[in-house]
């Protein structure tokens, strides 16, 4: 039986399409790949505009090449005088349709361009062609038009031997448009597999590589896979999700998939640490330019970091990061850009209006460009941020894959939007609370003794998240009290990491100790609590004054 993508017919497929699906599945050998309701975004020619590609069936064989098959459910009428195609119903009703033969040919050309742009492709083409499945009528002996002959039409009378007819059609096109170049190397077959098969098995690196340099792997959940499938058909979309629902994971996957299709992708975020993580995770994907926004300003605009840097004055520094860097990026686009076909933004809730304007300037077709933005309003740390474009019509992710149920329940008490999400993780260990008084240093030492000394937790797996910056944290002065454990703002093997809750947004760690939120106003402290606590995957410890501990 043929390899079918998807494994079951699409839910929206008509009865006729389902019938074709089943006959191809059972009639073709396992050497064949059949993609039902195939969709992609790409170019028909190397320098042409972006084109939304879609065809009912792509059928491919490593030796015979590939076919694109358009489906017509009813009868078919072509009126040459008006160059008009009509589909005929059993009741005599007619409906104007797009030329199915031209549609199949265009889809074939777009798909070949897609494969040619793939990194694995060699300068070659497989044998290729197109056809029409005319399921409800008999094709005229001479066909419908010079470009629509009977020999590339599989009509009602031949549908009973569909698999045999598809193989014959492939052999016909293999003679007319045979493989060229180094097609026998099967680079095009690998590209086809990557385009339609590999994304359904995509497995990304875990957020934070542990100190032993062993990265875990995490698979996309069913809801995230459904979102990836849907985004294959939508050019622009906002995606909302509470903490832990996999927004960053999806953003990186989507950027990688677009690059595999030969598109030039710009992937960015708000947080510096998350930007570095994205850059490391996608280092093997040259089609994606990635980094946090300000890093991209320097890179794309070609700015000298020693000469073009923030002033010491706080107000001037904010103006530099909020406006001046974005202006430099936008101006550089006039001479060095535009370069990108697609824009993917994570943490979009914190992006300012000048940032969006600068990013748009780097898109080849700003109004038509592929644009996916991921956001969570509850994690908004910039009250002056611009509204997320399309936020009112956003897709919503509703499954928390990151946190245990115990941590998820705690987050639901802090942020109501979390209560609307379902947690798919194990129950986990109860959230722990530690009173800071009378000595915060000794309180942290008690926590580390309980976790590392008695519980055997590795210090490398623990991150202490403070509401302050690490340089302003009270814990920087407690080195003697914390011995034998070391707290560091760097990444030292065997040491507990100290990070700011803001700068750790978008990242995660097995164990998080959350502290130093008490001095903030209530609403700001609540928001930081949500951001910080949601970083913990397996265990959360909250250190606070007893009377304000949740």
VOBA-921721 format. One record per residue (C-alpha): residue in one letter; x, y, z; chain. Coordinates in steps of 0.25 Angstrom, whole numbers, plus 5000, padded with zeros to 4 digits. Layout:
N
a | X | Y | Z | A
...
This chain:
550
x | 5000 | 5000 | 5000 | A
x | 5004 | 5014 | 4997 | A
x | 5010 | 5024 | 5008 | A
x | 4998 | 5033 | 5010 | A
x | 5000 | 5048 | 5016 | A
x | 4991 | 5050 | 5024 | A
x | 4989 | 5036 | 5030 | A
x | 4974 | 5038 | 5029 | A
x | 4966 | 5046 | 5018 | A
x | 4964 | 5061 | 5023 | A
x | 4952 | 5063 | 5030 | A
x | 4947 | 5073 | 5020 | A
x | 4949 | 5064 | 5008 | A
x | 4937 | 5060 | 4999 | A
x | 4932 | 5046 | 4997 | A
x | 4939 | 5045 | 4984 | A
x | 4952 | 5050 | 4989 | A
x | 4951 | 5040 | 5000 | A
x | 4948 | 5029 | 4990 | A
x | 4961 | 5033 | 4982 | A
x | 4969 | 5034 | 4994 | A
x | 4965 | 5019 | 4998 | A
x | 4968 | 5014 | 4984 | A
x | 4981 | 5020 | 4983 | A
x | 4985 | 5015 | 4997 | A
x | 4981 | 5001 | 4994 | A
x | 4985 | 5000 | 4979 | A
x | 4999 | 5006 | 4979 | A
x | 5011 | 4999 | 4984 | A
x | 5018 | 5004 | 4997 | A
x | 5029 | 5011 | 4988 | A
x | 5018 | 5022 | 4985 | A
x | 5016 | 5034 | 4993 | A
x | 5002 | 5041 | 4992 | A
x | 4999 | 5054 | 4998 | A
x | 4984 | 5058 | 4999 | A
x | 4980 | 5073 | 4999 | A
x | 4994 | 5077 | 4998 | A
x | 4997 | 5092 | 5001 | A
x | 5009 | 5100 | 5002 | A
x | 5014 | 5115 | 4999 | A
x | 5025 | 5117 | 4989 | A
x | 5029 | 5122 | 4976 | A
x | 5026 | 5117 | 4962 | A
x | 5039 | 5124 | 4957 | A
x | 5051 | 5127 | 4964 | A
x | 5049 | 5142 | 4964 | A
x | 5034 | 5142 | 4963 | A
x | 5024 | 5146 | 4974 | A
x | 5020 | 5137 | 4986 | A
x | 5009 | 5127 | 4981 | A
x | 4999 | 5119 | 4990 | A
x | 5000 | 5105 | 4984 | A
x | 4989 | 5095 | 4986 | A
x | 4985 | 5083 | 4979 | A
x | 4976 | 5071 | 4983 | A
x | 4986 | 5060 | 4981 | A
x | 5002 | 5060 | 4979 | A
x | 5006 | 5046 | 4975 | A
x | 5021 | 5042 | 4974 | A
x | 5030 | 5030 | 4972 | A
x | 5045 | 5031 | 4973 | A
x | 5047 | 5025 | 4959 | A
x | 5035 | 5030 | 4951 | A
x | 5035 | 5044 | 4957 | A
x | 5023 | 5053 | 4962 | A
x | 5009 | 5056 | 4957 | A
x | 4999 | 5067 | 4962 | A
x | 4985 | 5062 | 4961 | A
x | 4973 | 5072 | 4961 | A
x | 4959 | 5066 | 4964 | A
x | 4946 | 5070 | 4957 | A
x | 4934 | 5063 | 4964 | A
x | 4923 | 5065 | 4954 | A
x | 4923 | 5067 | 4939 | A
x | 4931 | 5077 | 4931 | A
x | 4929 | 5087 | 4920 | A
x | 4939 | 5096 | 4913 | A
x | 4934 | 5108 | 4905 | A
x | 4945 | 5113 | 4896 | A
x | 4939 | 5125 | 4891 | A
x | 4938 | 5130 | 4906 | A
x | 4950 | 5122 | 4910 | A
x | 4941 | 5118 | 4922 | A
x | 4941 | 5105 | 4929 | A
x | 4928 | 5100 | 4936 | A
x | 4925 | 5088 | 4945 | A
x | 4912 | 5081 | 4942 | A
x | 4903 | 5075 | 4953 | A
x | 4893 | 5063 | 4952 | A
x | 4882 | 5073 | 4953 | A
x | 4887 | 5081 | 4941 | A
x | 4892 | 5093 | 4949 | A
x | 4905 | 5099 | 4945 | A
x | 4916 | 5106 | 4953 | A
x | 4928 | 5113 | 4948 | A
x | 4942 | 5107 | 4952 | A
x | 4956 | 5110 | 4950 | A
x | 4962 | 5102 | 4938 | A
x | 4966 | 5089 | 4945 | A
x | 4977 | 5085 | 4935 | A
x | 4984 | 5099 | 4937 | A
x | 4982 | 5098 | 4952 | A
x | 4989 | 5084 | 4952 | A
x | 5000 | 5090 | 4943 | A
x | 5002 | 5102 | 4951 | A
x | 5003 | 5093 | 4964 | A
x | 5013 | 5084 | 4957 | A
x | 5022 | 5096 | 4954 | A
x | 5021 | 5102 | 4968 | A
x | 5024 | 5089 | 4974 | A
x | 5036 | 5087 | 4965 | A
x | 5041 | 5101 | 4969 | A
x | 5039 | 5097 | 4984 | A
x | 5047 | 5085 | 4982 | A
x | 5058 | 5092 | 4974 | A
x | 5060 | 5102 | 4986 | A
x | 5062 | 5091 | 4996 | A
x | 5076 | 5090 | 5002 | A
x | 5077 | 5076 | 4998 | A
x | 5073 | 5078 | 4984 | A
x | 5083 | 5076 | 4973 | A
x | 5082 | 5084 | 4959 | A
x | 5072 | 5074 | 4954 | A
x | 5057 | 5071 | 4952 | A
x | 5050 | 5058 | 4953 | A
x | 5040 | 5054 | 4943 | A
x | 5027 | 5061 | 4945 | A
x | 5014 | 5064 | 4940 | A
x | 4999 | 5067 | 4943 | A
x | 4985 | 5061 | 4941 | A
x | 4971 | 5062 | 4944 | A
x | 4962 | 5052 | 4951 | A
x | 4948 | 5054 | 4945 | A
x | 4940 | 5046 | 4954 | A
x | 4926 | 5048 | 4950 | A
x | 4926 | 5048 | 4935 | A
x | 4933 | 5042 | 4922 | A
x | 4944 | 5050 | 4915 | A
x | 4941 | 5053 | 4901 | A
x | 4950 | 5045 | 4891 | A
x | 4958 | 5057 | 4887 | A
x | 4958 | 5063 | 4901 | A
x | 4954 | 5077 | 4904 | A
x | 4965 | 5086 | 4898 | A
x | 4979 | 5085 | 4893 | A
x | 4985 | 5087 | 4907 | A
x | 4974 | 5077 | 4912 | A
x | 4975 | 5064 | 4904 | A
x | 4968 | 5051 | 4908 | A
x | 4981 | 5044 | 4910 | A
x | 4984 | 5052 | 4923 | A
x | 4969 | 5051 | 4928 | A
x | 4965 | 5039 | 4937 | A
x | 4950 | 5039 | 4935 | A
x | 4938 | 5031 | 4941 | A
x | 4940 | 5019 | 4932 | A
x | 4955 | 5018 | 4936 | A
x | 4954 | 5021 | 4951 | A
x | 4951 | 5006 | 4955 | A
x | 4966 | 5004 | 4951 | A
x | 4971 | 5016 | 4957 | A
x | 4984 | 5011 | 4962 | A
x | 4987 | 5005 | 4948 | A
x | 4983 | 5018 | 4941 | A
x | 4992 | 5027 | 4951 | A
x | 5004 | 5018 | 4948 | A
x | 5001 | 5019 | 4933 | A
x | 5000 | 5034 | 4934 | A
x | 5013 | 5035 | 4941 | A
x | 5020 | 5027 | 4930 | A
x | 5014 | 5036 | 4920 | A
x | 5020 | 5048 | 4926 | A
x | 5033 | 5041 | 4929 | A
x | 5034 | 5040 | 4913 | A
x | 5029 | 5055 | 4911 | A
x | 5036 | 5062 | 4922 | A
x | 5047 | 5052 | 4927 | A
x | 5057 | 5054 | 4938 | A
x | 5068 | 5064 | 4936 | A
x | 5082 | 5066 | 4942 | A
x | 5085 | 5058 | 4954 | A
x | 5071 | 5054 | 4958 | A
x | 5075 | 5039 | 4960 | A
x | 5083 | 5044 | 4972 | A
x | 5069 | 5045 | 4979 | A
x | 5071 | 5059 | 4985 | A
x | 5057 | 5063 | 4980 | A
x | 5051 | 5051 | 4987 | A
x | 5058 | 5055 | 5000 | A
x | 5053 | 5070 | 4998 | A
x | 5039 | 5064 | 4995 | A
x | 5039 | 5056 | 5008 | A
x | 5044 | 5068 | 5016 | A
x | 5033 | 5077 | 5010 | A
x | 5021 | 5067 | 5013 | A
x | 5026 | 5056 | 5022 | A
x | 5037 | 5061 | 5031 | A
x | 5030 | 5073 | 5038 | A
x | 5020 | 5063 | 5044 | A
x | 5031 | 5057 | 5051 | A
x | 5039 | 5069 | 5055 | A
x | 5046 | 5069 | 5068 | A
x | 5053 | 5081 | 5074 | A
x | 5063 | 5084 | 5084 | A
x | 5059 | 5086 | 5098 | A
x | 5059 | 5101 | 5103 | A
x | 5071 | 5101 | 5111 | A
x | 5083 | 5092 | 5109 | A
x | 5087 | 5086 | 5122 | A
x | 5101 | 5088 | 5127 | A
x | 5105 | 5074 | 5123 | A
x | 5102 | 5078 | 5109 | A
x | 5092 | 5067 | 5107 | A
x | 5079 | 5073 | 5101 | A
x | 5066 | 5066 | 5103 | A
x | 5056 | 5065 | 5092 | A
x | 5041 | 5068 | 5092 | A
x | 5031 | 5065 | 5082 | A
x | 5019 | 5074 | 5077 | A
x | 5006 | 5071 | 5083 | A
x | 4993 | 5068 | 5075 | A
x | 4988 | 5082 | 5076 | A
x | 5001 | 5088 | 5072 | A
x | 5002 | 5079 | 5060 | A
x | 4988 | 5083 | 5056 | A
x | 4993 | 5098 | 5057 | A
x | 5005 | 5095 | 5048 | A
x | 4995 | 5088 | 5038 | A
x | 4986 | 5100 | 5038 | A
x | 4997 | 5110 | 5036 | A
x | 5001 | 5103 | 5023 | A
x | 4989 | 5109 | 5017 | A
x | 4989 | 5123 | 5024 | A
x | 4998 | 5134 | 5020 | A
x | 4996 | 5143 | 5032 | A
x | 4992 | 5139 | 5046 | A
x | 4993 | 5143 | 5061 | A
x | 4994 | 5131 | 5071 | A
x | 4991 | 5134 | 5085 | A
x | 4995 | 5124 | 5096 | A
x | 4997 | 5124 | 5111 | A
x | 5010 | 5121 | 5117 | A
x | 5015 | 5106 | 5114 | A
x | 5006 | 5104 | 5102 | A
x | 5018 | 5103 | 5092 | A
x | 5018 | 5117 | 5085 | A
x | 5033 | 5118 | 5084 | A
x | 5034 | 5103 | 5080 | A
x | 5023 | 5106 | 5069 | A
x | 5030 | 5119 | 5064 | A
x | 5043 | 5112 | 5062 | A
x | 5037 | 5100 | 5055 | A
x | 5029 | 5109 | 5046 | A
x | 5042 | 5117 | 5043 | A
x | 5049 | 5104 | 5039 | A
x | 5038 | 5099 | 5031 | A
x | 5037 | 5112 | 5023 | A
x | 5052 | 5111 | 5021 | A
x | 5051 | 5097 | 5016 | A
x | 5041 | 5102 | 5005 | A
x | 5052 | 5112 | 5000 | A
x | 5047 | 5124 | 5007 | A
x | 5055 | 5135 | 5013 | A
x | 5051 | 5136 | 5028 | A
x | 5053 | 5146 | 5039 | A
x | 5050 | 5140 | 5053 | A
x | 5051 | 5150 | 5065 | A
x | 5046 | 5152 | 5079 | A
x | 5047 | 5161 | 5091 | A
x | 5056 | 5154 | 5100 | A
x | 5071 | 5154 | 5099 | A
x | 5073 | 5140 | 5105 | A
x | 5062 | 5134 | 5097 | A
x | 5068 | 5140 | 5084 | A
x | 5081 | 5134 | 5087 | A
x | 5074 | 5121 | 5089 | A
x | 5067 | 5122 | 5076 | A
x | 5080 | 5125 | 5069 | A
x | 5087 | 5113 | 5074 | A
x | 5075 | 5104 | 5071 | A
x | 5074 | 5108 | 5057 | A
x | 5089 | 5109 | 5054 | A
x | 5087 | 5098 | 5044 | A
x | 5076 | 5105 | 5036 | A
x | 5083 | 5116 | 5027 | A
x | 5070 | 5120 | 5022 | A
x | 5066 | 5126 | 5035 | A
x | 5072 | 5139 | 5041 | A
x | 5069 | 5140 | 5055 | A
x | 5072 | 5147 | 5068 | A
x | 5065 | 5156 | 5078 | A
x | 5060 | 5169 | 5072 | A
x | 5072 | 5178 | 5077 | A
x | 5082 | 5168 | 5072 | A
x | 5076 | 5168 | 5059 | A
x | 5076 | 5183 | 5058 | A
x | 5091 | 5182 | 5059 | A
x | 5093 | 5170 | 5050 | A
x | 5084 | 5175 | 5038 | A
x | 5087 | 5189 | 5039 | A
x | 5102 | 5186 | 5040 | A
x | 5104 | 5195 | 5052 | A
x | 5117 | 5196 | 5060 | A
x | 5115 | 5191 | 5074 | A
x | 5126 | 5200 | 5080 | A
x | 5122 | 5213 | 5073 | A
x | 5107 | 5211 | 5073 | A
x | 5103 | 5208 | 5087 | A
x | 5093 | 5213 | 5098 | A
x | 5097 | 5225 | 5106 | A
x | 5098 | 5224 | 5121 | A
x | 5086 | 5233 | 5124 | A
x | 5074 | 5225 | 5127 | A
x | 5064 | 5233 | 5119 | A
x | 5074 | 5234 | 5107 | A
x | 5076 | 5219 | 5108 | A
x | 5062 | 5216 | 5107 | A
x | 5060 | 5225 | 5095 | A
x | 5072 | 5218 | 5088 | A
x | 5066 | 5204 | 5090 | A
x | 5052 | 5207 | 5088 | A
x | 5053 | 5217 | 5076 | A
x | 5067 | 5219 | 5070 | A
x | 5071 | 5205 | 5068 | A
x | 5058 | 5202 | 5061 | A
x | 5060 | 5215 | 5052 | A
x | 5074 | 5210 | 5048 | A
x | 5068 | 5197 | 5044 | A
x | 5058 | 5203 | 5036 | A
x | 5067 | 5212 | 5029 | A
x | 5077 | 5201 | 5026 | A
x | 5065 | 5194 | 5019 | A
x | 5065 | 5205 | 5008 | A
x | 5080 | 5201 | 5004 | A
x | 5082 | 5187 | 5008 | A
x | 5067 | 5181 | 5008 | A
x | 5057 | 5176 | 5006 | A
x | 5062 | 5162 | 5008 | A
x | 5051 | 5154 | 5014 | A
x | 5038 | 5146 | 5010 | A
x | 5033 | 5143 | 5023 | A
x | 5033 | 5149 | 5037 | A
x | 5031 | 5140 | 5050 | A
x | 5031 | 5148 | 5063 | A
x | 5030 | 5142 | 5077 | A
x | 5027 | 5150 | 5090 | A
x | 5019 | 5160 | 5080 | A
x | 5012 | 5166 | 5092 | A
x | 5024 | 5174 | 5096 | A
x | 5028 | 5179 | 5082 | A
x | 5027 | 5195 | 5080 | A
x | 5021 | 5202 | 5068 | A
x | 5035 | 5206 | 5063 | A
x | 5039 | 5192 | 5063 | A
x | 5028 | 5187 | 5055 | A
x | 5030 | 5198 | 5045 | A
x | 5045 | 5194 | 5044 | A
x | 5042 | 5179 | 5042 | A
x | 5032 | 5182 | 5031 | A
x | 5043 | 5190 | 5023 | A
x | 5051 | 5177 | 5022 | A
x | 5039 | 5169 | 5016 | A
x | 5039 | 5168 | 5000 | A
x | 5024 | 5169 | 5000 | A
x | 5020 | 5175 | 5014 | A
x | 5005 | 5174 | 5011 | A
x | 5005 | 5160 | 5005 | A
x | 5017 | 5154 | 5012 | A
x | 5016 | 5142 | 5021 | A
x | 5014 | 5147 | 5036 | A
x | 5012 | 5139 | 5048 | A
x | 5012 | 5145 | 5062 | A
x | 5011 | 5138 | 5075 | A
x | 5007 | 5145 | 5088 | A
x | 5002 | 5145 | 5102 | A
x | 4996 | 5158 | 5107 | A
x | 4997 | 5153 | 5122 | A
x | 5012 | 5153 | 5120 | A
x | 5013 | 5167 | 5114 | A
x | 5024 | 5174 | 5121 | A
x | 5023 | 5187 | 5113 | A
x | 5011 | 5195 | 5115 | A
x | 5014 | 5204 | 5104 | A
x | 5015 | 5192 | 5094 | A
x | 5007 | 5193 | 5081 | A
x | 4994 | 5184 | 5080 | A
x | 4997 | 5171 | 5073 | A
x | 4993 | 5171 | 5059 | A
x | 4981 | 5161 | 5057 | A
x | 4981 | 5159 | 5072 | A
x | 4965 | 5160 | 5072 | A
x | 4965 | 5148 | 5062 | A
x | 4976 | 5140 | 5068 | A
x | 4977 | 5125 | 5068 | A
x | 4977 | 5120 | 5083 | A
x | 4986 | 5109 | 5089 | A
x | 4979 | 5103 | 5100 | A
x | 4988 | 5091 | 5105 | A
x | 5000 | 5094 | 5115 | A
x | 5011 | 5084 | 5111 | A
x | 5022 | 5090 | 5120 | A
x | 5018 | 5090 | 5134 | A
x | 5013 | 5079 | 5143 | A
x | 4999 | 5079 | 5148 | A
x | 5003 | 5084 | 5162 | A
x | 5010 | 5096 | 5156 | A
x | 4999 | 5099 | 5146 | A
x | 4989 | 5099 | 5157 | A
x | 4998 | 5110 | 5164 | A
x | 4998 | 5118 | 5151 | A
x | 4983 | 5117 | 5150 | A
x | 4982 | 5124 | 5164 | A
x | 4992 | 5135 | 5159 | A
x | 4986 | 5137 | 5145 | A
x | 4972 | 5134 | 5141 | A
x | 4975 | 5131 | 5126 | A
x | 4983 | 5119 | 5131 | A
x | 4970 | 5113 | 5137 | A
x | 4964 | 5112 | 5123 | A
x | 4976 | 5103 | 5118 | A
x | 4977 | 5088 | 5120 | A
x | 4990 | 5083 | 5126 | A
x | 4995 | 5070 | 5119 | A
x | 5007 | 5068 | 5128 | A
x | 5008 | 5058 | 5140 | A
x | 5003 | 5062 | 5154 | A
x | 5017 | 5066 | 5159 | A
x | 5022 | 5070 | 5172 | A
x | 5014 | 5081 | 5180 | A
x | 5019 | 5095 | 5179 | A
x | 5027 | 5099 | 5191 | A
x | 5027 | 5112 | 5199 | A
x | 5039 | 5117 | 5207 | A
x | 5038 | 5129 | 5217 | A
x | 5049 | 5139 | 5214 | A
x | 5049 | 5144 | 5229 | A
x | 5058 | 5146 | 5237 | A
x | 5069 | 5144 | 5227 | A
x | 5067 | 5143 | 5212 | A
x | 5081 | 5136 | 5210 | A
x | 5079 | 5126 | 5220 | A
x | 5065 | 5123 | 5214 | A
x | 5071 | 5121 | 5201 | A
x | 5081 | 5111 | 5207 | A
x | 5070 | 5103 | 5214 | A
x | 5064 | 5102 | 5200 | A
x | 5077 | 5097 | 5193 | A
x | 5080 | 5088 | 5205 | A
x | 5066 | 5082 | 5203 | A
x | 5067 | 5081 | 5188 | A
x | 5082 | 5077 | 5186 | A
x | 5086 | 5072 | 5199 | A
x | 5074 | 5063 | 5203 | A
x | 5067 | 5062 | 5189 | A
x | 5079 | 5059 | 5180 | A
x | 5075 | 5070 | 5170 | A
x | 5087 | 5075 | 5162 | A
x | 5090 | 5090 | 5164 | A
x | 5091 | 5091 | 5149 | A
x | 5076 | 5088 | 5148 | A
x | 5072 | 5100 | 5158 | A
x | 5070 | 5114 | 5154 | A
x | 5067 | 5125 | 5164 | A
x | 5058 | 5135 | 5157 | A
x | 5058 | 5149 | 5164 | A
x | 5049 | 5161 | 5161 | A
x | 5061 | 5169 | 5161 | A
x | 5073 | 5168 | 5151 | A
x | 5084 | 5159 | 5156 | A
x | 5094 | 5170 | 5159 | A
x | 5083 | 5177 | 5168 | A
x | 5079 | 5164 | 5175 | A
x | 5081 | 5163 | 5190 | A
x | 5086 | 5149 | 5188 | A
x | 5099 | 5153 | 5181 | A
x | 5105 | 5156 | 5195 | A
x | 5101 | 5143 | 5201 | A
x | 5113 | 5134 | 5196 | A
x | 5118 | 5130 | 5210 | A
x | 5104 | 5127 | 5215 | A
x | 5101 | 5118 | 5203 | A
x | 5113 | 5109 | 5203 | A
x | 5115 | 5098 | 5199 | A
x | 5106 | 5103 | 5188 | A
x | 5110 | 5114 | 5178 | A
x | 5100 | 5124 | 5172 | A
x | 5105 | 5130 | 5159 | A
x | 5100 | 5140 | 5148 | A
x | 5108 | 5132 | 5138 | A
x | 5107 | 5117 | 5133 | A
x | 5117 | 5110 | 5142 | A
x | 5116 | 5095 | 5143 | A
x | 5111 | 5090 | 5157 | A
x | 5106 | 5104 | 5161 | A
x | 5092 | 5109 | 5163 | A
x | 5088 | 5120 | 5153 | A
x | 5083 | 5134 | 5157 | A
x | 5074 | 5140 | 5146 | A
x | 5065 | 5152 | 5145 | A
x | 5050 | 5148 | 5143 | A
x | 5049 | 5157 | 5132 | A
x | 5061 | 5153 | 5124 | A
x | 5057 | 5138 | 5126 | A
x | 5044 | 5140 | 5119 | A
x | 5042 | 5130 | 5108 | A
x | 5052 | 5120 | 5115 | A
x | 5050 | 5108 | 5124 | A
x | 5057 | 5100 | 5135 | A
x | 5054 | 5087 | 5143 | A
x | 5054 | 5095 | 5156 | A
x | 5051 | 5109 | 5158 | A
x | 5053 | 5117 | 5171 | A
x | 5045 | 5130 | 5170 | A
x | 5048 | 5141 | 5179 | A
x | 5049 | 5157 | 5181 | A
x | 5035 | 5161 | 5176 | A
x | 5030 | 5167 | 5189 | A
x | 5035 | 5181 | 5187 | A
x | 5027 | 5183 | 5174 | A
x | 5013 | 5188 | 5173 | A
x | 5002 | 5177 | 5174 | A
x | 4999 | 5176 | 5159 | A
x | 5013 | 5177 | 5154 | A
x | 5017 | 5166 | 5165 | A
x | 5006 | 5157 | 5160 | A
x | 5010 | 5158 | 5145 | A
x | 5025 | 5156 | 5149 | A
x | 5020 | 5144 | 5158 | A
x | 5013 | 5138 | 5146 | A
x | 5025 | 5140 | 5136 | A
x | 5035 | 5134 | 5146 | A
x | 5027 | 5123 | 5152 | A
x | 5023 | 5118 | 5138 | A
x | 5038 | 5115 | 5135 | A
x | 5038 | 5103 | 5144 | A
x | 5035 | 5090 | 5137 | A
x | 5036 | 5080 | 5149 | A
x | 5037 | 5088 | 5162 | A
x | 5034 | 5102 | 5167 | A
x | 5039 | 5108 | 5180 | A
x | 5033 | 5122 | 5184 | A
x | 5041 | 5130 | 5194 | A
x | 5033 | 5142 | 5200 | A
x | 5029 | 5148 | 5213 | A
x | 5019 | 5139 | 5220 | A
x | 5008 | 5149 | 5219 | A
x | 5009 | 5151 | 5204 | A
x | 5011 | 5136 | 5200 | A
x | 5000 | 5131 | 5191 | A
